[in-house]
């Protein structure tokens, strides 16, 4: 009967370790779920902002001043390219 004490203590220690591990696993799962929700929310917001950028670009590009200055921008692009030879 002398071995019952140590076996019980070992069993209790193992139980405690298992419970601690289960708690840690649950905490990690909760953090992972929170992270994925936040990641999804931010990805959605990025998509919204990209759409806004496209709309603003379309507005500028369809304006009279943008169309009038197109040749100037094209000339600047041609002149700023490195020359060969």
PDB file of N, CA, C and O in Angstrom, chain B, residues numbered from 101:
ATOM      1  N   UNK B 101       0.804  -1.193   0.000  1.00  0.00           N
ATOM      2  CA  UNK B 101       0.000   0.000   0.000  1.00  0.00           C
ATOM      3  C   UNK B 101       0.853   1.266   0.000  1.00  0.00           C
ATOM      4  O   UNK B 101       0.319   2.369  -0.121  1.00  0.00           O
ATOM      5  N   UNK B 102       2.111   1.129   0.128  1.00  0.00           N
ATOM      6  CA  UNK B 102       2.984   2.286   0.119  1.00  0.00           C
ATOM      7  C   UNK B 102       3.058   2.901  -1.280  1.00  0.00           C
ATOM      8  O   UNK B 102       3.350   4.089  -1.411  1.00  0.00           O
ATOM      9  N   UNK B 103       2.800   2.119  -2.316  1.00  0.00           N
ATOM     10  CA  UNK B 103       2.882   2.644  -3.682  1.00  0.00           C
ATOM     11  C   UNK B 103       1.634   3.416  -4.099  1.00  0.00           C
ATOM     12  O   UNK B 103       1.655   4.116  -5.112  1.00  0.00           O
ATOM     13  N   UNK B 104       0.564   3.301  -3.346  1.00  0.00           N
ATOM     14  CA  UNK B 104      -0.677   3.992  -3.718  1.00  0.00           C
ATOM     15  C   UNK B 104      -0.492   5.502  -3.625  1.00  0.00           C
ATOM     16  O   UNK B 104      -0.991   6.231  -4.482  1.00  0.00           O
ATOM     17  N   UNK B 105       0.207   5.984  -2.616  1.00  0.00           N
ATOM     18  CA  UNK B 105       0.441   7.423  -2.449  1.00  0.00           C
ATOM     19  C   UNK B 105       1.145   8.028  -3.642  1.00  0.00           C
ATOM     20  O   UNK B 105       0.620   8.970  -4.237  1.00  0.00           O
ATOM     21  N   UNK B 106       2.325   7.524  -4.023  1.00  0.00           N
ATOM     22  CA  UNK B 106       3.027   8.091  -5.171  1.00  0.00           C
ATOM     23  C   UNK B 106       2.250   7.958  -6.479  1.00  0.00           C
ATOM     24  O   UNK B 106       2.278   8.866  -7.309  1.00  0.00           O
ATOM     25  N   UNK B 107       1.570   6.852  -6.667  1.00  0.00           N
ATOM     26  CA  UNK B 107       0.788   6.670  -7.892  1.00  0.00           C
ATOM     27  C   UNK B 107      -0.326   7.707  -7.941  1.00  0.00           C
ATOM     28  O   UNK B 107      -0.577   8.297  -8.991  1.00  0.00           O
ATOM     29  N   UNK B 108      -0.988   7.932  -6.829  1.00  0.00           N
ATOM     30  CA  UNK B 108      -2.053   8.924  -6.778  1.00  0.00           C
ATOM     31  C   UNK B 108      -1.500  10.321  -7.029  1.00  0.00           C
ATOM     32  O   UNK B 108      -2.129  11.122  -7.721  1.00  0.00           O
ATOM     33  N   UNK B 109      -0.347  10.614  -6.480  1.00  0.00           N
ATOM     34  CA  UNK B 109       0.266  11.925  -6.695  1.00  0.00           C
ATOM     35  C   UNK B 109       0.641  12.086  -8.163  1.00  0.00           C
ATOM     36  O   UNK B 109       0.434  13.153  -8.742  1.00  0.00           O
ATOM     37  N   UNK B 110       1.185  11.046  -8.764  1.00  0.00           N
ATOM     38  CA  UNK B 110       1.528  11.104 -10.186  1.00  0.00           C
ATOM     39  C   UNK B 110       0.281  11.271 -11.041  1.00  0.00           C
ATOM     40  O   UNK B 110       0.274  12.030 -12.011  1.00  0.00           O
ATOM     41  N   UNK B 111      -0.769  10.555 -10.673  1.00  0.00           N
ATOM     42  CA  UNK B 111      -2.020  10.649 -11.411  1.00  0.00           C
ATOM     43  C   UNK B 111      -2.591  12.059 -11.299  1.00  0.00           C
ATOM     44  O   UNK B 111      -3.064  12.623 -12.285  1.00  0.00           O
ATOM     45  N   UNK B 112      -2.547  12.623 -10.101  1.00  0.00           N
ATOM     46  CA  UNK B 112      -3.060  13.977  -9.898  1.00  0.00           C
ATOM     47  C   UNK B 112      -2.213  14.992 -10.675  1.00  0.00           C
ATOM     48  O   UNK B 112      -2.753  15.922 -11.275  1.00  0.00           O
ATOM     49  N   UNK B 113      -0.889  14.814 -10.665  1.00  0.00           N
ATOM     50  CA  UNK B 113      -0.005  15.707 -11.395  1.00  0.00           C
ATOM     51  C   UNK B 113      -0.313  15.657 -12.890  1.00  0.00           C
ATOM     52  O   UNK B 113      -0.373  16.686 -13.563  1.00  0.00           O
ATOM     53  N   UNK B 114      -0.505  14.443 -13.389  1.00  0.00           N
ATOM     54  CA  UNK B 114      -0.828  14.283 -14.812  1.00  0.00           C
ATOM     55  C   UNK B 114      -2.169  14.941 -15.134  1.00  0.00           C
ATOM     56  O   UNK B 114      -2.322  15.578 -16.176  1.00  0.00           O
ATOM     57  N   UNK B 115      -3.139  14.782 -14.229  1.00  0.00           N
ATOM     58  CA  UNK B 115      -4.447  15.407 -14.419  1.00  0.00           C
ATOM     59  C   UNK B 115      -4.303  16.932 -14.475  1.00  0.00           C
ATOM     60  O   UNK B 115      -4.887  17.592 -15.334  1.00  0.00           O
ATOM     61  N   UNK B 116      -3.523  17.469 -13.553  1.00  0.00           N
ATOM     62  CA  UNK B 116      -3.296  18.908 -13.509  1.00  0.00           C
ATOM     63  C   UNK B 116      -2.640  19.389 -14.806  1.00  0.00           C
ATOM     64  O   UNK B 116      -3.016  20.422 -15.359  1.00  0.00           O
ATOM     65  N   UNK B 117      -1.659  18.628 -15.279  1.00  0.00           N
ATOM     66  CA  UNK B 117      -0.981  18.989 -16.525  1.00  0.00           C
ATOM     67  C   UNK B 117      -1.955  18.954 -17.705  1.00  0.00           C
ATOM     68  O   UNK B 117      -1.943  19.840 -18.560  1.00  0.00           O
ATOM     69  N   UNK B 118      -2.789  17.926 -17.737  1.00  0.00           N
ATOM     70  CA  UNK B 118      -3.772  17.821 -18.814  1.00  0.00           C
ATOM     71  C   UNK B 118      -4.759  18.984 -18.789  1.00  0.00           C
ATOM     72  O   UNK B 118      -5.107  19.535 -19.833  1.00  0.00           O
ATOM     73  N   UNK B 119      -5.211  19.356 -17.583  1.00  0.00           N
ATOM     74  CA  UNK B 119      -6.144  20.471 -17.459  1.00  0.00           C
ATOM     75  C   UNK B 119      -5.489  21.785 -17.887  1.00  0.00           C
ATOM     76  O   UNK B 119      -6.106  22.602 -18.570  1.00  0.00           O
ATOM     77  N   UNK B 120      -4.245  21.979 -17.482  1.00  0.00           N
ATOM     78  CA  UNK B 120      -3.512  23.180 -17.869  1.00  0.00           C
ATOM     79  C   UNK B 120      -3.326  23.236 -19.378  1.00  0.00           C
ATOM     80  O   UNK B 120      -3.509  24.282 -20.001  1.00  0.00           O
ATOM     81  N   UNK B 121      -2.962  22.101 -19.954  1.00  0.00           N
ATOM     82  CA  UNK B 121      -2.795  22.027 -21.405  1.00  0.00           C
ATOM     83  C   UNK B 121      -4.111  22.320 -22.127  1.00  0.00           C
ATOM     84  O   UNK B 121      -4.118  23.016 -23.142  1.00  0.00           O
ATOM     85  N   UNK B 122      -5.207  21.801 -21.617  1.00  0.00           N
ATOM     86  CA  UNK B 122      -6.521  22.036 -22.225  1.00  0.00           C
ATOM     87  C   UNK B 122      -6.887  23.521 -22.141  1.00  0.00           C
ATOM     88  O   UNK B 122      -7.440  24.078 -23.090  1.00  0.00           O
ATOM     89  N   UNK B 123      -6.584  24.155 -21.020  1.00  0.00           N
ATOM     90  CA  UNK B 123      -6.857  25.589 -20.873  1.00  0.00           C
ATOM     91  C   UNK B 123      -6.038  26.405 -21.857  1.00  0.00           C
ATOM     92  O   UNK B 123      -6.552  27.324 -22.494  1.00  0.00           O
ATOM     93  N   UNK B 124      -4.752  26.061 -21.979  1.00  0.00           N
ATOM     94  CA  UNK B 124      -3.881  26.765 -22.923  1.00  0.00           C
ATOM     95  C   UNK B 124      -4.376  26.583 -24.356  1.00  0.00           C
ATOM     96  O   UNK B 124      -4.399  27.532 -25.139  1.00  0.00           O
ATOM     97  N   UNK B 125      -4.766  25.373 -24.684  1.00  0.00           N
ATOM     98  CA  UNK B 125      -5.271  25.093 -26.029  1.00  0.00           C
ATOM     99  C   UNK B 125      -6.534  25.913 -26.308  1.00  0.00           C
ATOM    100  O   UNK B 125      -6.700  26.451 -27.402  1.00  0.00           O
ATOM    101  N   UNK B 126      -7.417  26.005 -25.317  1.00  0.00           N
ATOM    102  CA  UNK B 126      -8.647  26.790 -25.480  1.00  0.00           C
ATOM    103  C   UNK B 126      -8.321  28.267 -25.660  1.00  0.00           C
ATOM    104  O   UNK B 126      -8.939  28.942 -26.483  1.00  0.00           O
ATOM    105  N   UNK B 127      -7.355  28.773 -24.896  1.00  0.00           N
ATOM    106  CA  UNK B 127      -6.945  30.173 -25.039  1.00  0.00           C
ATOM    107  C   UNK B 127      -6.363  30.437 -26.424  1.00  0.00           C
ATOM    108  O   UNK B 127      -6.676  31.448 -27.054  1.00  0.00           O
ATOM    109  N   UNK B 128      -5.516  29.526 -26.894  1.00  0.00           N
ATOM    110  CA  UNK B 128      -4.936  29.676 -28.227  1.00  0.00           C
ATOM    111  C   UNK B 128      -6.010  29.632 -29.306  1.00  0.00           C
ATOM    112  O   UNK B 128      -5.966  30.407 -30.261  1.00  0.00           O
ATOM    113  N   UNK B 129      -6.960  28.739 -29.158  1.00  0.00           N
ATOM    114  CA  UNK B 129      -8.052  28.658 -30.132  1.00  0.00           C
ATOM    115  C   UNK B 129      -8.858  29.955 -30.161  1.00  0.00           C
ATOM    116  O   UNK B 129      -9.245  30.429 -31.229  1.00  0.00           O
ATOM    117  N   UNK B 130      -9.106  30.525 -28.980  1.00  0.00           N
ATOM    118  CA  UNK B 130      -9.855  31.780 -28.903  1.00  0.00           C
ATOM    119  C   UNK B 130      -9.059  32.915 -29.549  1.00  0.00           C
ATOM    120  O   UNK B 130      -9.628  33.728 -30.278  1.00  0.00           O
ATOM    121  N   UNK B 131      -7.764  32.979 -29.294  1.00  0.00           N
ATOM    122  CA  UNK B 131      -6.924  34.001 -29.905  1.00  0.00           C
ATOM    123  C   UNK B 131      -6.870  33.835 -31.418  1.00  0.00           C
ATOM    124  O   UNK B 131      -6.928  34.815 -32.160  1.00  0.00           O
ATOM    125  N   UNK B 132      -6.758  32.596 -31.866  1.00  0.00           N
ATOM    126  CA  UNK B 132      -6.713  32.318 -33.309  1.00  0.00           C
ATOM    127  C   UNK B 132      -8.014  32.765 -33.979  1.00  0.00           C
ATOM    128  O   UNK B 132      -7.989  33.369 -35.051  1.00  0.00           O
ATOM    129  N   UNK B 133      -9.137  32.470 -33.348  1.00  0.00           N
ATOM    130  CA  UNK B 133     -10.435  32.860 -33.891  1.00  0.00           C
ATOM    131  C   UNK B 133     -10.555  34.383 -33.950  1.00  0.00           C
ATOM    132  O   UNK B 133     -11.039  34.930 -34.941  1.00  0.00           O
ATOM    133  N   UNK B 134     -10.118  35.063 -32.898  1.00  0.00           N
ATOM    134  CA  UNK B 134     -10.148  36.528 -32.866  1.00  0.00           C
ATOM    135  C   UNK B 134      -9.257  37.101 -33.964  1.00  0.00           C
ATOM    136  O   UNK B 134      -9.638  38.055 -34.643  1.00  0.00           O
ATOM    137  N   UNK B 135      -8.081  36.522 -34.137  1.00  0.00           N
ATOM    138  CA  UNK B 135      -7.152  36.966 -35.173  1.00  0.00           C
ATOM    139  C   UNK B 135      -7.775  36.824 -36.559  1.00  0.00           C
ATOM    140  O   UNK B 135      -7.677  37.738 -37.378  1.00  0.00           O
ATOM    141  N   UNK B 136      -8.410  35.694 -36.828  1.00  0.00           N
ATOM    142  CA  UNK B 136      -9.013  35.461 -38.144  1.00  0.00           C
ATOM    143  C   UNK B 136     -10.185  36.416 -38.403  1.00  0.00           C
ATOM    144  O   UNK B 136     -10.373  36.871 -39.531  1.00  0.00           O
ATOM    145  N   UNK B 137     -10.962  36.716 -37.379  1.00  0.00           N
ATOM    146  CA  UNK B 137     -12.052  37.686 -37.547  1.00  0.00           C
ATOM    147  C   UNK B 137     -11.491  39.060 -37.893  1.00  0.00           C
ATOM    148  O   UNK B 137     -11.989  39.734 -38.794  1.00  0.00           O
ATOM    149  N   UNK B 138     -10.449  39.470 -37.168  1.00  0.00           N
ATOM    150  CA  UNK B 138      -9.832  40.772 -37.429  1.00  0.00           C
ATOM    151  C   UNK B 138      -9.199  40.804 -38.818  1.00  0.00           C
ATOM    152  O   UNK B 138      -9.304  41.806 -39.526  1.00  0.00           O
ATOM    153  N   UNK B 139      -8.552  39.728 -39.205  1.00  0.00           N
ATOM    154  CA  UNK B 139      -7.944  39.652 -40.528  1.00  0.00           C
ATOM    155  C   UNK B 139      -9.006  39.776 -41.620  1.00  0.00           C
ATOM    156  O   UNK B 139      -8.800  40.479 -42.610  1.00  0.00           O
ATOM    157  N   UNK B 140     -10.122  39.107 -41.445  1.00  0.00           N
ATOM    158  CA  UNK B 140     -11.215  39.201 -42.406  1.00  0.00           C
ATOM    159  C   UNK B 140     -11.789  40.606 -42.482  1.00  0.00           C
ATOM    160  O   UNK B 140     -12.088  41.107 -43.566  1.00  0.00           O
ATOM    161  N   UNK B 141     -11.940  41.243 -41.311  1.00  0.00           N
ATOM    162  CA  UNK B 141     -12.462  42.601 -41.268  1.00  0.00           C
ATOM    163  C   UNK B 141     -11.530  43.562 -42.001  1.00  0.00           C
ATOM    164  O   UNK B 141     -11.982  44.419 -42.760  1.00  0.00           O
ATOM    165  N   UNK B 142     -10.239  43.414 -41.770  1.00  0.00           N
ATOM    166  CA  UNK B 142      -9.269  44.303 -42.425  1.00  0.00           C
ATOM    167  C   UNK B 142      -9.195  44.043 -43.929  1.00  0.00           C
ATOM    168  O   UNK B 142      -9.056  44.982 -44.713  1.00  0.00           O
ATOM    169  N   UNK B 143      -9.284  42.794 -44.331  1.00  0.00           N
ATOM    170  CA  UNK B 143      -9.266  42.472 -45.763  1.00  0.00           C
ATOM    171  C   UNK B 143     -10.478  43.104 -46.452  1.00  0.00           C
ATOM    172  O   UNK B 143     -10.363  43.628 -47.559  1.00  0.00           O
ATOM    173  N   UNK B 144     -11.621  43.052 -45.802  1.00  0.00           N
ATOM    174  CA  UNK B 144     -12.826  43.667 -46.352  1.00  0.00           C
ATOM    175  C   UNK B 144     -12.631  45.173 -46.488  1.00  0.00           C
ATOM    176  O   UNK B 144     -12.992  45.758 -47.509  1.00  0.00           O
ATOM    177  N   UNK B 145     -12.061  45.802 -45.465  1.00  0.00           N
ATOM    178  CA  UNK B 145     -11.834  47.259 -45.493  1.00  0.00           C
ATOM    179  C   UNK B 145     -10.845  47.635 -46.593  1.00  0.00           C
ATOM    180  O   UNK B 145     -11.019  48.654 -47.261  1.00  0.00           O
ATOM    181  N   UNK B 146      -9.819  46.828 -46.784  1.00  0.00           N
ATOM    182  CA  UNK B 146      -8.854  47.080 -47.858  1.00  0.00           C
ATOM    183  C   UNK B 146      -9.565  47.053 -49.208  1.00  0.00           C
ATOM    184  O   UNK B 146      -9.305  47.891 -50.071  1.00  0.00           O
ATOM    185  N   UNK B 147     -10.450  46.099 -49.383  1.00  0.00           N
ATOM    186  CA  UNK B 147     -11.223  46.018 -50.621  1.00  0.00           C
ATOM    187  C   UNK B 147     -12.062  47.260 -50.840  1.00  0.00           C
ATOM    188  O   UNK B 147     -12.140  47.773 -51.957  1.00  0.00           O
ATOM    189  N   UNK B 148     -12.694  47.749 -49.776  1.00  0.00           N
ATOM    190  CA  UNK B 148     -13.487  48.980 -49.888  1.00  0.00           C
ATOM    191  C   UNK B 148     -12.606  50.166 -50.294  1.00  0.00           C
ATOM    192  O   UNK B 148     -12.981  50.955 -51.162  1.00  0.00           O
ATOM    193  N   UNK B 149     -11.448  50.284 -49.670  1.00  0.00           N
ATOM    194  CA  UNK B 149     -10.544  51.396 -49.978  1.00  0.00           C
ATOM    195  C   UNK B 149     -10.005  51.311 -51.404  1.00  0.00           C
ATOM    196  O   UNK B 149      -9.856  52.333 -52.074  1.00  0.00           O
ATOM    197  N   UNK B 150      -9.714  50.099 -51.869  1.00  0.00           N
ATOM    198  CA  UNK B 150      -9.253  49.945 -53.250  1.00  0.00           C
ATOM    199  C   UNK B 150     -10.322  50.401 -54.230  1.00  0.00           C
ATOM    200  O   UNK B 150     -10.010  51.027 -55.243  1.00  0.00           O
ATOM    201  N   UNK B 151     -11.572  50.095 -53.938  1.00  0.00           N
ATOM    202  CA  UNK B 151     -12.673  50.536 -54.804  1.00  0.00           C
ATOM    203  C   UNK B 151     -12.763  52.061 -54.820  1.00  0.00           C
ATOM    204  O   UNK B 151     -12.998  52.661 -55.869  1.00  0.00           O
ATOM    205  N   UNK B 152     -12.577  52.688 -53.654  1.00  0.00           N
ATOM    206  CA  UNK B 152     -12.602  54.153 -53.586  1.00  0.00           C
ATOM    207  C   UNK B 152     -11.467  54.760 -54.413  1.00  0.00           C
ATOM    208  O   UNK B 152     -11.670  55.757 -55.106  1.00  0.00           O
ATOM    209  N   UNK B 153     -10.284  54.166 -54.343  1.00  0.00           N
ATOM    210  CA  UNK B 153      -9.141  54.665 -55.115  1.00  0.00           C
ATOM    211  C   UNK B 153      -9.439  54.578 -56.608  1.00  0.00           C
ATOM    212  O   UNK B 153      -9.144  55.512 -57.354  1.00  0.00           O
ATOM    213  N   UNK B 154     -10.010  53.485 -57.038  1.00  0.00           N
ATOM    214  CA  UNK B 154     -10.352  53.312 -58.453  1.00  0.00           C
ATOM    215  C   UNK B 154     -11.369  54.372 -58.885  1.00  0.00           C
ATOM    216  O   UNK B 154     -11.245  54.944 -59.968  1.00  0.00           O
ATOM    217  N   UNK B 155     -12.360  54.632 -58.054  1.00  0.00           N
ATOM    218  CA  UNK B 155     -13.371  55.644 -58.390  1.00  0.00           C
ATOM    219  C   UNK B 155     -12.757  57.036 -58.478  1.00  0.00           C
ATOM    220  O   UNK B 155     -13.092  57.795 -59.387  1.00  0.00           O
ATOM    221  N   UNK B 156     -11.866  57.386 -57.557  1.00  0.00           N
ATOM    222  CA  UNK B 156     -11.217  58.697 -57.593  1.00  0.00           C
ATOM    223  C   UNK B 156     -10.354  58.810 -58.852  1.00  0.00           C
ATOM    224  O   UNK B 156     -10.357  59.846 -59.518  1.00  0.00           O
ATOM    225  N   UNK B 157      -9.623  57.755 -59.173  1.00  0.00           N
ATOM    226  CA  UNK B 157      -8.779  57.775 -60.382  1.00  0.00           C
ATOM    227  C   UNK B 157      -9.641  57.967 -61.630  1.00  0.00           C
ATOM    228  O   UNK B 157      -9.280  58.732 -62.524  1.00  0.00           O
ATOM    229  N   UNK B 158     -10.768  57.281 -61.690  1.00  0.00           N
ATOM    230  CA  UNK B 158     -11.669  57.440 -62.844  1.00  0.00           C
ATOM    231  C   UNK B 158     -12.177  58.873 -62.941  1.00  0.00           C
ATOM    232  O   UNK B 158     -12.273  59.437 -64.030  1.00  0.00           O
ATOM    233  N   UNK B 159     -12.500  59.452 -61.789  1.00  0.00           N
ATOM    234  CA  UNK B 159     -12.989  60.827 -61.775  1.00  0.00           C
ATOM    235  C   UNK B 159     -11.932  61.779 -62.309  1.00  0.00           C
ATOM    236  O   UNK B 159     -12.227  62.628 -63.150  1.00  0.00           O
ATOM    237  N   UNK B 160     -10.695  61.644 -61.822  1.00  0.00           N
ATOM    238  CA  UNK B 160      -9.612  62.510 -62.296  1.00  0.00           C
ATOM    239  C   UNK B 160      -9.352  62.305 -63.788  1.00  0.00           C
ATOM    240  O   UNK B 160      -9.240  63.267 -64.547  1.00  0.00           O
ATOM    241  N   UNK B 161      -9.259  61.052 -64.193  1.00  0.00           N
ATOM    242  CA  UNK B 161      -8.898  60.752 -65.570  1.00  0.00           C
ATOM    243  C   UNK B 161      -9.977  61.188 -66.564  1.00  0.00           C
ATOM    244  O   UNK B 161      -9.679  61.391 -67.741  1.00  0.00           O
ATOM    245  N   UNK B 162     -11.198  61.330 -66.118  1.00  0.00           N
ATOM    246  CA  UNK B 162     -12.261  61.766 -67.025  1.00  0.00           C
ATOM    247  C   UNK B 162     -12.464  63.282 -66.998  1.00  0.00           C
ATOM    248  O   UNK B 162     -13.297  63.817 -67.729  1.00  0.00           O
ATOM    249  N   UNK B 163     -11.695  63.969 -66.148  1.00  0.00           N
ATOM    250  CA  UNK B 163     -11.849  65.425 -66.061  1.00  0.00           C
ATOM    251  C   UNK B 163     -11.208  66.108 -67.275  1.00  0.00           C
ATOM    252  O   UNK B 163     -10.315  65.553 -67.916  1.00  0.00           O
ATOM    253  N   UNK B 164     -11.681  67.322 -67.574  1.00  0.00           N
ATOM    254  CA  UNK B 164     -11.170  68.087 -68.704  1.00  0.00           C
ATOM    255  C   UNK B 164      -9.685  68.403 -68.525  1.00  0.00           C
ATOM    256  O   UNK B 164      -8.910  68.293 -69.475  1.00  0.00           O
ATOM    257  N   UNK B 165      -9.290  68.790 -67.326  1.00  0.00           N
ATOM    258  CA  UNK B 165      -7.885  69.148 -67.108  1.00  0.00           C
ATOM    259  C   UNK B 165      -6.969  67.944 -67.305  1.00  0.00           C
ATOM    260  O   UNK B 165      -5.857  68.088 -67.812  1.00  0.00           O
ATOM    261  N   UNK B 166      -7.425  66.773 -66.913  1.00  0.00           N
ATOM    262  CA  UNK B 166      -6.607  65.571 -67.100  1.00  0.00           C
ATOM    263  C   UNK B 166      -6.433  65.270 -68.589  1.00  0.00           C
ATOM    264  O   UNK B 166      -5.347  64.905 -69.039  1.00  0.00           O
ATOM    265  N   UNK B 167      -7.509  65.429 -69.337  1.00  0.00           N
ATOM    266  CA  UNK B 167      -7.439  65.165 -70.777  1.00  0.00           C
ATOM    267  C   UNK B 167      -6.584  66.203 -71.497  1.00  0.00           C
ATOM    268  O   UNK B 167      -5.862  65.870 -72.437  1.00  0.00           O
ATOM    269  N   UNK B 168      -6.663  67.462 -71.060  1.00  0.00           N
ATOM    270  CA  UNK B 168      -5.868  68.516 -71.698  1.00  0.00           C
ATOM    271  C   UNK B 168      -4.380  68.324 -71.431  1.00  0.00           C
ATOM    272  O   UNK B 168      -3.554  68.570 -72.309  1.00  0.00           O
ATOM    273  N   UNK B 169      -4.038  67.889 -70.234  1.00  0.00           N
ATOM    274  CA  UNK B 169      -2.617  67.753 -69.873  1.00  0.00           C
ATOM    275  C   UNK B 169      -2.028  66.402 -70.270  1.00  0.00           C
ATOM    276  O   UNK B 169      -0.854  66.140 -70.008  1.00  0.00           O
ATOM    277  N   UNK B 170      -2.822  65.551 -70.892  1.00  0.00           N
ATOM    278  CA  UNK B 170      -2.311  64.236 -71.309  1.00  0.00           C
ATOM    279  C   UNK B 170      -1.060  64.340 -72.187  1.00  0.00           C
ATOM    280  O   UNK B 170      -0.100  63.610 -71.940  1.00  0.00           O
ATOM    281  N   UNK B 171      -1.026  65.207 -73.193  1.00  0.00           N
ATOM    282  CA  UNK B 171       0.195  65.311 -74.018  1.00  0.00           C
ATOM    283  C   UNK B 171       1.416  65.746 -73.202  1.00  0.00           C
ATOM    284  O   UNK B 171       2.526  65.277 -73.453  1.00  0.00           O
ATOM    285  N   UNK B 172       1.219  66.626 -72.240  1.00  0.00           N
ATOM    286  CA  UNK B 172       2.342  67.077 -71.397  1.00  0.00           C
ATOM    287  C   UNK B 172       2.876  65.910 -70.570  1.00  0.00           C
ATOM    288  O   UNK B 172       4.088  65.729 -70.451  1.00  0.00           O
ATOM    289  N   UNK B 173       1.987  65.136 -70.012  1.00  0.00           N
ATOM    290  CA  UNK B 173       2.421  63.966 -69.217  1.00  0.00           C
ATOM    291  C   UNK B 173       3.130  62.949 -70.101  1.00  0.00           C
ATOM    292  O   UNK B 173       4.122  62.351 -69.686  1.00  0.00           O
ATOM    293  N   UNK B 174       2.629  62.750 -71.315  1.00  0.00           N
ATOM    294  CA  UNK B 174       3.260  61.804 -72.242  1.00  0.00           C
ATOM    295  C   UNK B 174       4.655  62.282 -72.627  1.00  0.00           C
ATOM    296  O   UNK B 174       5.589  61.483 -72.692  1.00  0.00           O
ATOM    297  N   UNK B 175       4.802  63.581 -72.883  1.00  0.00           N
ATOM    298  CA  UNK B 175       6.117  64.132 -73.238  1.00  0.00           C
ATOM    299  C   UNK B 175       7.093  63.978 -72.076  1.00  0.00           C
ATOM    300  O   UNK B 175       8.249  63.606 -72.272  1.00  0.00           O
ATOM    301  N   UNK B 176       6.624  64.265 -70.883  1.00  0.00           N
ATOM    302  CA  UNK B 176       7.488  64.109 -69.707  1.00  0.00           C
ATOM    303  C   UNK B 176       7.961  62.665 -69.565  1.00  0.00           C
ATOM    304  O   UNK B 176       9.125  62.419 -69.251  1.00  0.00           O
ATOM    305  N   UNK B 177       7.069  61.722 -69.796  1.00  0.00           N
ATOM    306  CA  UNK B 177       7.423  60.305 -69.710  1.00  0.00           C
ATOM    307  C   UNK B 177       8.490  59.961 -70.744  1.00  0.00           C
ATOM    308  O   UNK B 177       9.466  59.277 -70.438  1.00  0.00           O
ATOM    309  N   UNK B 178       8.293  60.444 -71.979  1.00  0.00           N
ATOM    310  CA  UNK B 178       9.267  60.159 -73.042  1.00  0.00           C
ATOM    311  C   UNK B 178      10.628  60.790 -72.748  1.00  0.00           C
ATOM    312  O   UNK B 178      11.669  60.176 -72.983  1.00  0.00           O
ATOM    313  N   UNK B 179      10.611  62.003 -72.239  1.00  0.00           N
ATOM    314  CA  UNK B 179      11.867  62.718 -71.976  1.00  0.00           C
ATOM    315  C   UNK B 179      12.596  62.187 -70.742  1.00  0.00           C
ATOM    316  O   UNK B 179      13.811  62.345 -70.631  1.00  0.00           O
ATOM    317  N   UNK B 180      11.885  61.573 -69.834  1.00  0.00           N
ATOM    318  CA  UNK B 180      12.530  61.099 -68.614  1.00  0.00           C
ATOM    319  C   UNK B 180      13.092  59.677 -68.751  1.00  0.00           C
ATOM    320  O   UNK B 180      13.787  59.194 -67.857  1.00  0.00           O
ATOM    321  N   UNK B 181      12.790  59.011 -69.872  1.00  0.00           N
ATOM    322  CA  UNK B 181      13.353  57.660 -70.083  1.00  0.00           C
ATOM    323  C   UNK B 181      14.825  57.757 -70.418  1.00  0.00           C
ATOM    324  O   UNK B 181      15.236  58.668 -71.138  1.00  0.00           O
ATOM    325  N   UNK B 182      15.633  56.831 -69.909  1.00  0.00           N
ATOM    326  CA  UNK B 182      17.064  56.839 -70.251  1.00  0.00           C
ATOM    327  C   UNK B 182      17.260  56.591 -71.754  1.00  0.00           C
ATOM    328  O   UNK B 182      16.572  55.769 -72.360  1.00  0.00           O
ATOM    329  N   UNK B 183      18.181  57.299 -72.315  1.00  0.00           N
ATOM    330  CA  UNK B 183      18.445  57.147 -73.753  1.00  0.00           C
ATOM    331  C   UNK B 183      19.464  56.059 -74.000  1.00  0.00           C
ATOM    332  O   UNK B 183      20.416  55.895 -73.237  1.00  0.00           O
ATOM    333  N   UNK B 184      19.260  55.331 -75.055  1.00  0.00           N
ATOM    334  CA  UNK B 184      20.226  54.275 -75.435  1.00  0.00           C
ATOM    335  C   UNK B 184      21.294  54.844 -76.333  1.00  0.00           C
ATOM    336  O   UNK B 184      21.068  55.782 -77.096  1.00  0.00           O
ATOM    337  N   UNK B 185      22.462  54.251 -76.221  1.00  0.00           N
ATOM    338  CA  UNK B 185      23.474  54.531 -77.213  1.00  0.00           C
ATOM    339  C   UNK B 185      24.417  55.549 -76.813  1.00  0.00           C
ATOM    340  O   UNK B 185      25.329  55.878 -77.571  1.00  0.00           O
TER     341      UNK B 185
END
